[in-house]
Amino acid sequence: MGDVWLVRHGATEWSEAGRHTSTTDLPLTPAGEDAARAVAAKLRGHDFALVLTSPLVRARRTAELAGFASAEVDDDLREWDYGDYEGLTTDEIRETVPGWRVFSDPCPGGETSEQVGGRLDRVVARCRAAEGDSLLFGHGHALRVLTARWLALPVTDGRLFVLETATVSVLGHERESPALLRWNS
């Protein structure tokens, strides 16, 4: 079983503003494109048995700029569907729902944490079945949930893994135990 390399997409206008972005298909900012190009150096020379990307343009463009334009689109890698909270910041949501947290509280009209966890469990299973290392291009909250599930933690523990844009993180093993090998590099 190989390692799983995670790349969060480059910055968008909404990610820079802290707005919850799931189904709104925003392009990368010019700085986000530059950061995505810089990811290529971190991946250069490494062989991947499986390369997947979210269907959303910000992840696909990051994959392309990082040198992986042929990444397979996997709908299970899309971002958490925030429903009625799409485009809002956490502070704006908390004006009507004090103390709201994405990892443990509902997103009306969107996905539950169990739904997000279920589809990312399928991605984890694909990576575990790969004949070598996997490379995934995706989104902040979804990749945090995937990390929690890789480590056999509940979806709510995704809150523990803050993930910056255009960074590379690596999940693997320490002996037989799933482990976090590198984060936000």
Buried (B, 14 or more C-beta within 10 A) or exposed (E): BBBBBBBBBBBBEBBEEEBBBBEBEBEBBEEBBBBBBEBEEBBEEEEBEBBBBBEBBBBBBBBBBBBBEEBEBBEBBBBBBBBEBBBBBBEBBEEEEEEBEBBEEBBEEBBEBEEBBBBBBBBBEBBEEBEEBBBBBBBBBBBBBBBBBBBEBBBBBBBEBEBBBBBBBBBBEEEEEBEBEBBEE
